[in-house]
Amino acid sequence: MLIYSLGSILPTIILKSIFLVFMVAIFLIWCFLYVLKVLIQRLHDSYSSAFWIFGLFIPYVNVYVIYLLLVKGSWQYIESSK
């Protein structure tokens, strides 16, 4: 009796966990794409190419990319202040 009940419950537990893993994976992919979109928009605001994102993985170049993302002013605000 116990084996029969485990046999009927176990597949539903596995399906629920697979569904949960699938939903978490979709959420993480969505978050990654959103952050990538924001980084690209920020680079374009500072008159830089989106290819600078690859510089985040290269030592010493990543310091310059972080400067572009965080410190360098946006061209929209620079032009409006003139």
C-alpha positions as MATLAB code, in Angstrom:
seq = 'MLIYSLGSILPTIILKSIFLVFMVAIFLIWCFLYVLKVLIQRLHDSYSSAFWIFGLFIPYVNVYVIYLLLVKGSWQYIESSK';
ca = [
       0.000    0.000    0.000;
       2.813    2.430    0.873;
       4.679    1.652   -2.359;
       1.535    2.230   -4.386;
       0.894    5.614   -2.766;
       4.532    6.679   -3.285;
       4.278    5.593   -6.903;
       1.269    7.792   -7.477;
       2.544   10.847   -5.541;
       6.160   10.864   -6.744;
       5.453   11.764  -10.404;
       3.347   14.760   -9.371;
       6.125   15.997   -7.056;
       8.684   15.632   -9.841;
       6.413   17.440  -12.323;
       5.856   20.277   -9.859;
       9.590   20.664   -9.273;
      10.321   20.587  -13.009;
       7.682   23.272  -13.542;
       9.187   25.360  -10.745;
      12.695   25.033  -12.188;
      11.337   25.983  -15.605;
       9.603   29.080  -14.218;
      12.714   30.172  -12.292;
      14.839   29.699  -15.412;
      12.478   31.854  -17.471;
      12.518   34.545  -14.777;
      16.334   34.568  -14.626;
      16.633   34.785  -18.409;
      14.155   37.685  -18.412;
      16.164   39.489  -15.700;
      19.416   38.960  -17.609;
      17.934   40.361  -20.815;
      16.496   43.363  -18.991;
      19.844   44.198  -17.358;
      21.569   43.780  -20.722;
      19.047   46.178  -22.288;
      19.643   48.776  -19.580;
      23.430   48.489  -19.954;
      23.194   48.948  -23.716;
      20.911   51.968  -23.314;
      23.332   53.514  -20.813;
      26.275   52.972  -23.162;
      24.355   54.542  -26.035;
      23.476   57.527  -23.826;
      27.181   58.161  -23.290;
      27.946   57.956  -27.045;
      29.593   54.541  -26.732;
      29.060   51.358  -28.661;
      27.184   48.416  -27.169;
      30.217   46.243  -27.893;
      31.891   47.740  -24.820;
      29.856   45.229  -22.792;
      32.329   42.567  -23.908;
      35.020   44.675  -22.252;
      33.546   43.785  -18.862;
      35.195   40.370  -19.196;
      38.677   41.715  -20.039;
      40.893   42.768  -17.129;
      41.799   46.478  -16.964;
      39.380   47.235  -19.800;
      36.484   46.591  -17.447;
      37.536   49.608  -15.371;
      36.992   51.842  -18.402;
      33.650   50.195  -19.161;
      32.516   50.783  -15.588;
      33.571   54.421  -16.025;
      31.430   54.606  -19.167;
      28.458   53.083  -17.379;
      28.587   54.945  -14.089;
      30.549   58.183  -14.412;
      30.442   59.522  -17.960;
      27.537   61.902  -18.432;
      24.647   61.352  -20.739;
      24.779   63.286  -23.998;
      21.144   64.370  -23.574;
      21.890   66.238  -20.379;
      25.189   67.621  -21.626;
      23.570   69.162  -24.722;
      20.634   70.596  -22.786;
      22.943   72.337  -20.304;
      24.751   74.299  -23.042;
];
